[in-house]
Amino acid sequence: MGKVTYEDLKQLSVFDDLDDFIKEELLTKSVKIKLDKGELLFAEREEVDKIYIVLRGKVTMFRNSEEGQKRVIYILGQGEFINEVIFDSLSASINCEAFENSYVIYLLKKDLLEIMSKDFNLSKIIITSMSKKIRRLYRQLKNTVPIKMDKKLAAKLWKLCRDYGVSTEDGVLINLNISITYLADMLGSTRETISRCINNFEKKGMIKFSGKRMIVRNPDELSLYFRGK
């Protein structure tokens, strides 16, 4: 654990428009912790009294099925609130682990609620964060309807391009070290099924690999593919 510095807080653009006295309170009440890749931050059904925010790196939010299969719900990056849902005082309903070596900061729930009571802008930031997560869940629910796995994968790769894409000469690089197994976890499928779909996309010239990272030749082509147009 470590002290949160002004430089740390400057990295969190989500707080840019807050008054200085609110930033000072956040700074005073916050604690910084390091997570190694794969390290669990908290587990489903665990009692959690802290609100976490990603400072650097990325974390994965996931649930396990009754058969023990991991289903990834979110990947969260810098400046994103991890578990603001715990304001309802219930135990955690999801697991959180580091997707890569990361730093997160946390505040005790009671401290954050006290600071929120002094500035509606901070409350609005957290409401907006929760709204974005709800919208993402709506999109995921849409993907639970019976459609072929290749279309689900195309939709997921298109979304990853939008969120983590970097333009290159060959197309859009998905700037994540994401494995076939991890894609399977995101889609609730098997590694073998996703591998077959990936191979098919490669044969069609829709994607290619640069080391361990994937390049999507044309995200619009993926969009047309999963929309069936």
C-alpha positions as CSV (number, residue, x, y, z in Angstrom):
1,M,0.0,0.0,0.0
2,G,1.2,3.5,-0.6
3,K,0.2,7.2,-0.5
4,V,-1.7,8.7,-3.5
5,T,0.2,11.7,-4.9
6,Y,-1.0,14.8,-6.8
7,E,0.6,13.3,-9.9
8,D,-1.5,10.1,-9.4
9,L,-4.7,12.2,-9.2
10,K,-3.7,14.1,-12.3
11,Q,-3.8,10.8,-14.3
12,L,-7.4,10.4,-13.5
13,S,-9.1,12.7,-16.0
14,V,-12.5,11.7,-14.6
15,F,-11.8,14.1,-11.7
16,D,-10.5,17.0,-13.8
17,D,-13.6,19.2,-13.3
18,L,-13.8,18.8,-9.5
19,D,-13.1,21.7,-7.2
20,D,-9.6,21.7,-5.6
21,F,-10.9,21.2,-2.1
22,I,-12.7,18.0,-3.2
23,K,-9.6,16.8,-4.9
24,E,-7.7,17.4,-1.7
25,E,-10.2,15.3,0.3
26,L,-9.9,12.5,-2.3
27,L,-6.2,12.7,-2.1
28,T,-6.2,12.6,1.7
29,K,-8.6,9.6,2.0
30,S,-7.2,7.5,-0.9
31,V,-4.8,4.6,-0.7
32,K,-2.8,3.2,-3.6
33,I,-2.1,-0.6,-4.1
34,K,-0.3,-2.6,-6.7
35,L,-1.8,-5.7,-8.3
36,D,0.3,-8.3,-10.2
37,K,-1.2,-9.8,-13.3
38,G,-3.8,-12.4,-12.3
39,E,-4.0,-11.2,-8.7
40,L,-7.5,-11.2,-7.2
41,L,-8.7,-7.8,-5.9
42,F,-11.9,-9.2,-4.4
43,A,-14.1,-12.2,-4.9
44,E,-17.8,-12.8,-5.4
45,R,-19.8,-12.9,-2.1
46,E,-17.0,-11.1,-0.3
47,E,-17.9,-8.2,2.0
48,V,-16.2,-5.2,0.5
49,D,-16.2,-1.7,2.2
50,K,-13.9,0.0,-0.3
51,I,-14.6,1.7,-3.7
52,Y,-11.8,1.0,-6.1
53,I,-10.6,3.0,-9.2
54,V,-8.1,1.9,-11.8
55,L,-5.0,4.2,-11.6
56,R,-2.8,2.4,-14.2
57,G,-3.2,-0.8,-16.1
58,K,-6.4,-2.9,-16.5
59,V,-8.6,-5.2,-14.4
60,T,-11.0,-7.9,-15.4
61,M,-14.5,-8.3,-13.9
62,F,-15.8,-11.9,-14.2
63,R,-18.1,-14.5,-12.8
64,N,-17.8,-18.3,-12.7
65,S,-20.5,-20.6,-13.9
66,E,-21.7,-23.6,-11.9
67,E,-19.4,-25.7,-13.9
68,G,-16.5,-23.4,-13.0
69,Q,-16.1,-21.7,-16.4
70,K,-15.0,-18.1,-16.2
71,R,-17.2,-15.5,-18.0
72,V,-15.6,-12.1,-18.4
73,I,-18.1,-9.2,-18.0
74,Y,-15.8,-6.1,-18.3
75,I,-12.3,-5.1,-18.8
76,L,-11.8,-1.8,-17.0
77,G,-8.9,0.7,-17.6
78,Q,-7.4,3.9,-16.3
79,G,-9.9,6.2,-14.5
80,E,-12.7,3.7,-14.3
81,F,-14.6,2.9,-11.1
82,I,-14.5,-0.8,-10.4
83,N,-17.2,-1.5,-7.8
84,E,-19.3,1.6,-7.2
85,V,-22.3,-0.8,-7.1
86,I,-21.4,-1.7,-3.5
87,F,-23.2,1.4,-2.3
88,D,-26.1,-0.9,-1.8
89,S,-24.2,-2.5,1.1
90,L,-24.6,-6.0,-0.2
91,S,-21.7,-8.4,-0.8
92,A,-19.8,-8.4,-4.0
93,S,-21.7,-10.0,-6.9
94,I,-18.6,-10.4,-9.2
95,N,-14.9,-11.2,-9.1
96,C,-12.1,-8.7,-9.9
97,E,-8.6,-9.6,-10.9
98,A,-5.7,-7.8,-12.6
99,F,-5.7,-8.2,-16.4
100,E,-2.1,-7.0,-16.3
101,N,0.3,-5.5,-13.7
102,S,-1.8,-2.6,-12.4
103,Y,-2.2,0.0,-9.7
104,V,-5.6,0.9,-8.2
105,I,-6.6,3.4,-5.6
106,Y,-9.4,3.0,-3.1
107,L,-11.4,4.9,-0.6
108,L,-13.5,3.6,2.2
109,K,-17.2,3.7,1.2
110,K,-18.1,5.9,4.1
111,D,-15.4,8.4,3.2
112,L,-16.5,8.6,-0.4
113,L,-20.1,9.0,0.6
114,E,-19.1,11.9,2.9
115,I,-17.1,13.6,0.1
116,M,-20.0,13.0,-2.4
117,S,-22.4,14.8,0.0
118,K,-20.2,18.0,-0.4
119,D,-20.2,18.1,-4.2
120,F,-22.9,16.9,-6.6
121,N,-20.3,16.9,-9.4
122,L,-18.6,13.9,-7.8
123,S,-22.0,12.1,-7.4
124,K,-22.7,12.8,-11.1
125,I,-19.3,11.2,-12.0
126,I,-20.2,8.0,-10.2
127,I,-23.8,8.0,-11.5
128,T,-22.4,8.3,-15.1
129,S,-20.0,5.4,-14.4
130,M,-22.8,3.2,-13.3
131,S,-24.9,4.2,-16.3
132,K,-22.1,3.2,-18.7
133,K,-21.9,-0.2,-17.0
134,I,-25.6,-0.7,-17.3
135,R,-25.5,0.1,-21.0
136,R,-22.7,-2.4,-21.5
137,L,-24.7,-5.0,-19.8
138,Y,-27.7,-4.3,-22.1
139,R,-25.4,-4.9,-25.0
140,Q,-24.2,-8.2,-23.5
141,L,-27.8,-9.3,-22.9
142,K,-28.4,-8.7,-26.6
143,N,-25.6,-11.1,-27.4
144,T,-27.1,-13.9,-25.3
145,V,-29.8,-14.5,-27.9
146,P,-29.1,-17.6,-30.1
147,I,-26.7,-16.5,-32.8
148,K,-23.7,-18.2,-34.2
149,M,-20.5,-18.0,-32.3
150,D,-18.6,-16.5,-35.3
151,K,-21.0,-13.5,-35.3
152,K,-20.6,-13.1,-31.5
153,L,-16.8,-13.2,-31.9
154,A,-17.0,-10.6,-34.8
155,A,-19.1,-8.3,-32.6
156,K,-16.6,-8.7,-29.7
157,L,-13.6,-8.0,-31.9
158,W,-15.3,-4.9,-33.3
159,K,-16.0,-3.7,-29.8
160,L,-12.3,-4.3,-28.7
161,C,-11.2,-2.4,-31.8
162,R,-13.3,0.5,-30.7
163,D,-12.2,0.5,-27.1
164,Y,-8.5,-0.5,-27.5
165,G,-7.7,-0.1,-31.2
166,V,-4.6,1.6,-32.6
167,S,-4.4,2.4,-36.3
168,T,-1.6,0.7,-38.3
169,E,-0.7,0.3,-41.9
170,D,-2.3,-3.2,-41.9
171,G,-5.5,-2.2,-40.1
172,V,-6.5,-1.7,-36.4
173,L,-4.3,-3.3,-33.8
174,I,-6.2,-4.5,-30.7
175,N,-3.7,-3.2,-28.1
176,L,-4.3,-5.9,-25.6
177,N,-2.4,-9.1,-24.8
178,I,-5.5,-11.1,-25.2
179,S,-5.4,-14.9,-25.7
180,I,-7.8,-17.3,-27.4
181,T,-8.7,-18.7,-24.0
182,Y,-9.5,-15.2,-22.7
183,L,-11.7,-14.5,-25.7
184,A,-13.5,-17.8,-25.0
185,D,-14.0,-16.6,-21.4
186,M,-15.5,-13.3,-22.6
187,L,-17.9,-15.1,-24.9
188,G,-18.8,-18.0,-22.6
189,S,-17.5,-20.5,-25.2
190,T,-14.7,-23.1,-25.4
191,R,-11.2,-22.4,-26.5
192,E,-11.6,-24.9,-29.4
193,T,-14.7,-23.2,-30.8
194,I,-13.1,-19.7,-30.7
195,S,-9.9,-21.0,-32.2
196,R,-11.8,-22.4,-35.2
197,C,-13.6,-19.1,-35.6
198,I,-10.3,-17.2,-35.4
199,N,-8.8,-19.5,-38.0
200,N,-11.7,-18.9,-40.3
201,F,-11.4,-15.1,-40.0
202,E,-7.7,-15.4,-40.8
203,K,-8.4,-17.5,-43.9
204,K,-11.0,-14.8,-45.0
205,G,-8.3,-12.2,-44.6
206,M,-10.3,-10.3,-41.9
207,I,-7.6,-10.5,-39.2
208,K,-3.9,-11.2,-38.8
209,F,-1.5,-11.5,-35.9
210,S,1.4,-9.3,-35.0
211,G,3.2,-11.3,-32.3
212,K,0.5,-12.1,-29.7
213,R,-1.7,-9.2,-30.7
214,M,-4.4,-9.2,-33.3
215,I,-4.8,-6.8,-36.2
216,V,-8.3,-6.4,-37.7
217,R,-8.0,-5.5,-41.3
218,N,-11.2,-3.5,-41.5
219,P,-13.5,-3.1,-38.5
220,D,-16.4,-2.1,-40.8
221,E,-16.2,-5.5,-42.4
222,L,-16.6,-7.1,-39.0
223,S,-19.6,-4.9,-38.3
224,L,-21.2,-6.0,-41.5
225,Y,-20.4,-9.6,-40.7
226,F,-22.0,-9.8,-37.3
227,R,-25.0,-7.7,-38.4
228,G,-25.5,-10.2,-41.3
229,K,-25.6,-7.5,-44.0
